[in-house]
Structure formats: C-alpha cells, structure tokens
Amino acid sequence: MSGITASGKWKRTWQRTERLWRRIETKLAAALAAHAALGTRIALGAIFLWFGALKFFPGCCAVDAMAQQTLQILTLHRISPGSLLLGLALAECAIGLGLATGLFRRATLTVLVLHLCGTFLPLLLLRGETWNYFPFAPTLAGQYILKNVVLLGAAAMLGAKAFARSSAAQKGLQLVPARAA
C-alpha cells in the first residue's frame, strides 16, 4: 500500500469535486449575468404579444370580460366594450413588440409598468369576481391578477437596467459589469 488511507482518497476526491462545482457555478453565474435580462425581456415580450393577440378574438381569453368591465368603470361607460378591448389588445401587442425587439425600451417599459399597475384594479373594483374572502382568499381570476406581481418585478429589473444604462450614457460613463462573486 502506498500509505494513503481511504479517508485521504475520499478527502482529495471531495476537494476535486468541490473545485469542479465552483468552476461550474462561476461559469453559470457569468452566463446568467450576461443573458438573464435579455431572456427576461424576450419572454415577457412574447407573453404580452401572445395575450394581446388573443384579445383580437373576443372570447378567447378568460379575463376579457373582467378587463372590459374594469375599463368601462374607468371610462364611466362612455366607450364601447369592443373598442376598449381593441385598445387593450393593441397596447399589449405594442408592449410585446417593444420588449421582444428592444426598440423604444424606455417608453415600452414605462407603458408596461402603467399597464401592470392597471391590471390590479379589478381586485378593488370587481371584488365579487376576484375574491372569495377579501383580502385573504382570491378566486382563480384574482390569483391570475395577483401573479402580475412577478411580471412587475421583472419589469422593474429591466427598467433599472435600461434607465441606469441611459443615465450613465447621458453622463458620459461606461457601465462595467460586476464580477461574479
């Protein structure tokens, strides 16, 4: 025997495995840092484009009626439900295209945040349809609306990046990516 115990071999194997995992984690963190915002922007754009396009076909989207009711309340019933749904479809498609292509990024993100804030209005205006027991037990439609908090978080992350880059460019600064920890 070479004098190396089984526990010594195990320890060296463990150390090699640990170093390998650290290298993998470092590469993964760098890849995520480089591509997460782009992936989030494109995914969010695809969802908005898809759900916006569905609104061009009345009855295809389960929450069309709720969206129409909310918009009618906001416009004091002065605009027809069909026109409101068409406007919402156009807005969502424009948001989706803006996110997916990266064109007009700041304007798109501003409209996106305003739109997402508006999606929470049925929780207050249509409580009978969005809550089983206000404010603790949402209906399925209420849950559908509440998940928009995640979309709002994604929009905030994209906005922070876009507005920081724009602000730095105006000041003549160059943003340097943070090093992977």
C-alpha positions as semicolon CSV with decimal commas, in nm:
position;residue;x (nm);y (nm);z (nm)
1;M;0,000;0,000;0,000
2;S;0,112;0,349;-0,070
3;G;0,034;0,482;0,274
4;I;-0,272;0,678;0,160
5;T;-0,577;0,592;0,362
6;A;-0,926;0,553;0,227
7;S;-1,029;0,870;0,411
8;G;-0,741;1,062;0,243
9;K;-0,854;0,947;-0,103
10;W;-1,208;1,045;-0,016
11;K;-1,095;1,388;0,100
12;R;-0,898;1,455;-0,220
13;T;-1,188;1,335;-0,437
14;W;-1,423;1,559;-0,245
15;Q;-1,188;1,858;-0,288
16;R;-1,160;1,799;-0,663
17;T;-1,537;1,769;-0,692
18;E;-1,582;2,087;-0,492
19;R;-1,338;2,279;-0,717
20;L;-1,519;2,150;-1,025
21;W;-1,856;2,267;-0,889
22;R;-1,710;2,610;-0,807
23;R;-1,586;2,646;-1,166
24;I;-1,927;2,537;-1,299
25;E;-2,104;2,783;-1,066
26;T;-1,875;3,067;-1,173
27;K;-1,938;2,999;-1,542
28;L;-2,311;2,963;-1,484
29;A;-2,325;3,289;-1,287
30;A;-2,138;3,470;-1,565
31;A;-2,373;3,328;-1,830
32;L;-2,680;3,424;-1,627
33;A;-2,546;3,774;-1,565
34;A;-2,479;3,817;-1,935
35;H;-2,811;3,683;-2,066
36;A;-3,078;3,697;-1,791
37;A;-3,209;4,043;-1,877
38;L;-3,227;3,964;-2,249
39;G;-3,408;3,635;-2,180
40;T;-3,649;3,804;-1,940
41;R;-3,720;4,084;-2,188
42;I;-3,788;3,845;-2,476
43;A;-4,001;3,610;-2,263
44;L;-4,206;3,899;-2,125
45;G;-4,244;4,038;-2,478
46;A;-4,363;3,703;-2,612
47;I;-4,624;3,669;-2,336
48;F;-4,758;4,021;-2,394
49;L;-4,766;3,975;-2,769
50;W;-4,943;3,640;-2,733
51;F;-5,201;3,752;-2,477
52;G;-5,253;4,081;-2,662
53;A;-5,316;3,895;-2,989
54;L;-5,575;3,674;-2,817
55;K;-5,774;3,986;-2,730
56;F;-5,830;4,049;-3,104
57;F;-6,054;3,740;-3,094
58;P;-6,327;3,806;-2,835
59;G;-6,397;3,511;-2,612
60;C;-6,053;3,351;-2,650
61;C;-5,921;3,499;-2,326
62;A;-6,084;3,405;-1,997
63;V;-6,041;3,751;-1,845
64;D;-6,169;3,957;-2,141
65;A;-6,499;4,029;-1,968
66;M;-6,326;4,137;-1,648
67;A;-6,091;4,364;-1,842
68;Q;-6,386;4,517;-2,026
69;Q;-6,581;4,572;-1,703
70;T;-6,284;4,739;-1,537
71;L;-6,215;4,963;-1,835
72;Q;-6,583;5,057;-1,860
73;I;-6,583;5,162;-1,495
74;L;-6,270;5,370;-1,554
75;T;-6,418;5,538;-1,864
76;L;-6,759;5,587;-1,696
77;H;-6,919;5,358;-1,959
78;R;-6,858;5,617;-2,234
79;I;-6,655;5,387;-2,461
80;S;-6,793;5,064;-2,605
81;P;-6,657;4,738;-2,459
82;G;-6,540;4,626;-2,805
83;S;-6,338;4,944;-2,855
84;L;-6,185;4,911;-2,511
85;L;-6,083;4,553;-2,577
86;L;-5,935;4,651;-2,913
87;G;-5,735;4,928;-2,747
88;L;-5,611;4,687;-2,481
89;A;-5,513;4,434;-2,749
90;L;-5,319;4,699;-2,940
91;A;-5,146;4,823;-2,624
92;E;-5,043;4,473;-2,516
93;C;-4,915;4,387;-2,863
94;A;-4,718;4,714;-2,876
95;I;-4,567;4,635;-2,535
96;G;-4,484;4,283;-2,652
97;L;-4,320;4,402;-2,973
98;G;-4,127;4,672;-2,789
99;L;-3,994;4,422;-2,537
100;A;-3,919;4,149;-2,789
101;T;-3,731;4,379;-3,026
102;G;-3,575;4,612;-2,770
103;L;-3,697;4,916;-2,965
104;F;-3,813;5,221;-2,768
105;R;-3,704;5,044;-2,449
106;R;-3,769;5,324;-2,201
107;A;-4,110;5,412;-2,344
108;T;-4,207;5,045;-2,362
109;L;-4,107;4,984;-2,002
110;T;-4,296;5,292;-1,885
111;V;-4,615;5,180;-2,062
112;L;-4,560;4,825;-1,932
113;V;-4,542;4,939;-1,569
114;L;-4,852;5,159;-1,610
115;H;-5,036;4,868;-1,773
116;L;-4,934;4,625;-1,499
117;C;-5,045;4,868;-1,228
118;G;-5,380;4,887;-1,406
119;T;-5,415;4,510;-1,403
120;F;-5,455;4,523;-1,025
121;L;-5,763;4,748;-1,041
122;P;-6,016;4,461;-1,069
123;L;-5,901;4,348;-0,723
124;L;-6,057;4,669;-0,591
125;L;-6,329;4,744;-0,847
126;L;-6,462;4,390;-0,900
127;R;-6,414;4,233;-0,558
128;G;-6,703;3,990;-0,604
129;E;-6,527;3,834;-0,903
130;T;-6,173;3,845;-0,770
131;W;-6,210;3,746;-0,404
132;N;-6,377;3,460;-0,220
133;Y;-6,291;3,629;0,113
134;F;-6,139;3,976;0,076
135;P;-5,838;4,018;0,113
136;F;-5,721;3,668;0,200
137;A;-5,869;3,420;-0,046
138;P;-5,864;3,524;-0,412
139;T;-6,073;3,349;-0,675
140;L;-5,895;3,190;-0,969
141;A;-5,932;3,520;-1,156
142;G;-5,787;3,702;-0,854
143;Q;-5,490;3,465;-0,849
144;Y;-5,440;3,530;-1,221
145;I;-5,423;3,902;-1,144
146;L;-5,202;3,868;-0,836
147;K;-4,936;3,677;-1,031
148;N;-4,874;4,004;-1,213
149;V;-4,659;4,100;-0,915
150;V;-4,394;3,872;-1,069
151;L;-4,428;4,048;-1,405
152;L;-4,400;4,383;-1,228
153;G;-4,079;4,262;-1,061
154;A;-3,938;4,156;-1,398
155;A;-4,034;4,494;-1,545
156;A;-3,863;4,669;-1,252
157;M;-3,543;4,473;-1,312
158;L;-3,548;4,554;-1,684
159;G;-3,629;4,917;-1,612
160;A;-3,348;4,952;-1,360
161;K;-3,104;4,820;-1,617
162;A;-3,238;5,031;-1,908
163;F;-3,265;5,354;-1,711
164;A;-2,925;5,305;-1,545
165;R;-2,761;5,249;-1,883
166;S;-2,937;5,554;-2,027
167;S;-2,845;5,771;-1,729
168;A;-2,482;5,658;-1,743
169;A;-2,467;5,732;-2,117
170;Q;-2,601;6,084;-2,059
171;K;-2,326;6,142;-1,802
172;G;-2,059;6,000;-2,034
173;L;-1,994;5,700;-1,809
174;Q;-1,941;5,344;-1,915
175;L;-2,105;5,075;-1,704
176;V;-1,872;4,792;-1,613
177;P;-2,035;4,455;-1,537
178;A;-1,994;4,337;-1,179
179;R;-1,754;4,050;-1,128
180;A;-1,900;3,714;-1,038
181;A;-1,861;3,653;-0,666
